[in-house]
Amino acid sequence: MSTTDNDHAIPVKVIIKMLMDKPSLSEKVIIEILRQFYVSVTVTKYEHTVLLKNLGLASKMPNDWNGIDPLARYKKAGIQVIETT
């Protein structure tokens, strides 16, 4: 049994809304949005529980999200993200 989960830093539901809200949706715009916001993070089961149950951030960003920082959910939860390649 795995002790980690893969998580989208910005929930896919939020990314889809970003795309749908664009007045002109070209291939270039889609690529730019996905490059900036489609970020995958590995979290522990405990961290996933904090995001999902304790903070209610399973499929949304924090209310005070600036619309730029893809790691805002983790910062809100006090989860340190370590970048790897």
C-alpha positions as CSV (number, residue, x, y, z in Angstrom):
1,M,0.0,0.0,0.0
2,S,1.3,3.4,-1.0
3,T,1.9,6.1,1.5
4,T,1.8,8.9,-1.1
5,D,-0.7,10.3,-3.6
6,N,-0.2,12.2,-6.8
7,D,-2.0,15.5,-6.7
8,H,-2.6,18.3,-9.2
9,A,-1.3,21.5,-7.7
10,I,-4.2,23.3,-9.3
11,P,-7.2,21.1,-9.6
12,V,-8.1,20.1,-13.1
13,K,-11.6,21.6,-12.6
14,V,-10.0,25.0,-12.0
15,I,-7.8,24.7,-15.1
16,I,-10.8,23.8,-17.2
17,K,-12.6,26.8,-15.9
18,M,-9.6,29.0,-16.8
19,L,-9.7,27.6,-20.3
20,M,-13.4,28.0,-20.7
21,D,-13.4,31.6,-19.5
22,K,-10.9,32.7,-22.2
23,P,-12.7,34.7,-24.9
24,S,-10.3,33.4,-27.5
25,L,-9.0,29.9,-27.1
26,S,-6.2,29.2,-29.4
27,E,-3.7,26.4,-29.3
28,K,-1.1,28.9,-28.1
29,V,-3.3,30.0,-25.2
30,I,-4.0,26.4,-24.2
31,I,-0.3,25.5,-24.2
32,E,0.6,28.6,-22.1
33,I,-2.1,27.8,-19.5
34,L,-1.1,24.1,-19.2
35,R,2.6,24.9,-19.0
36,Q,2.0,27.4,-16.2
37,F,-0.7,25.6,-14.2
38,Y,-0.6,21.9,-14.9
39,V,1.7,20.9,-12.1
40,S,1.8,17.5,-10.4
41,V,2.9,17.1,-6.8
42,T,3.4,14.0,-4.7
43,V,2.0,14.3,-1.3
44,T,1.8,12.0,1.7
45,K,-1.6,10.5,2.6
46,Y,-1.7,12.7,5.6
47,E,-1.0,15.9,3.6
48,H,-3.7,14.8,1.1
49,T,-6.1,14.5,4.0
50,V,-5.2,18.0,5.2
51,L,-6.0,19.4,1.8
52,L,-9.2,17.4,1.1
53,K,-10.9,17.1,4.5
54,N,-9.5,19.7,6.8
55,L,-9.3,22.7,4.4
56,G,-11.8,21.7,1.7
57,L,-9.4,22.3,-1.1
58,A,-10.0,19.1,-3.0
59,S,-11.2,20.7,-6.2
60,K,-10.7,24.4,-5.6
61,M,-8.0,27.0,-4.8
62,P,-7.9,29.0,-1.6
63,N,-10.3,32.0,-1.6
64,D,-7.3,34.4,-1.4
65,W,-5.5,32.8,-4.4
66,N,-3.7,35.4,-6.5
67,G,-4.4,33.4,-9.7
68,I,-0.7,33.0,-10.3
69,D,1.0,30.7,-7.7
70,P,0.3,27.1,-8.5
71,L,1.4,26.0,-5.1
72,A,-1.0,28.2,-3.1
73,R,-3.0,25.2,-1.8
74,Y,0.0,23.7,-0.2
75,K,1.2,27.0,1.3
76,K,-2.3,27.4,2.8
77,A,-2.0,23.9,4.3
78,G,1.5,24.5,5.6
79,I,2.9,21.8,3.3
80,Q,6.4,22.3,2.1
81,V,7.0,21.5,-1.6
82,I,10.4,20.3,-2.7
83,E,11.0,20.7,-6.4
84,T,12.5,17.7,-8.2
85,T,13.3,17.1,-11.9
